[in-house]
Amino acid sequence: MILQELEVCGMRNLLPQRLTFPKRVTVIFGQNGQGKTSVLEAIFLLSQNRSFRTSQIRDVVSRNAEDGRARVCGRVKSRLGEREITLEIHKGRRSLLLDGKKAEAAGQFFGQLRVVTFTPEELQLVKGAPLLRRQFLDRTL
């Protein structure tokens, strides 16, 4: 499964942009506050339908977004072919689209792009309760 392209609009401190990823490893680097983590968050949103940075989805929308909307769209290639997955956020509500058509259930969205994140907070996997480890494994598998 390969993320080929990512389009982001109205999200955090990112300017509207389209990123194309090569087939090989991609390294994202830059100065503090340039949006590196926001790009990773956008990818995670496409995978998990939630943010790894906040529990309030409305926090993802940029204060400067023209219509108060955020949109993250990705083109994913897998053994089954190419798919376009889109997450739109408006007034704290999410809309999920697969190949331009509204997803009937969030379950259709999951598994289209598989992502695993490791953040400093993930240390709770080792130090925290066993429930956290089970939840992480469930999400990952």
Salt bridges, closest charged atoms under 4 A:
GLU5 OE2 - ARG18 NH1 3.53
GLU5 OE1 - ARG75 NH2 3.30
GLU7 OE1 - ARG18 NH2 2.88
GLU7 OE2 - ARG71 NH1 3.67
GLU41 OE1 - ARG12 NE 2.70
GLU41 OE1 - ARG53 NH1 3.19
ASP67 OD2 - ARG69 NE 3.50
GLU82 OE1 - ARG75 NH1 3.65
GLU88 OE2 - ARG71 NE 3.38
ASP99 OD2 - ARG83 NE 2.92
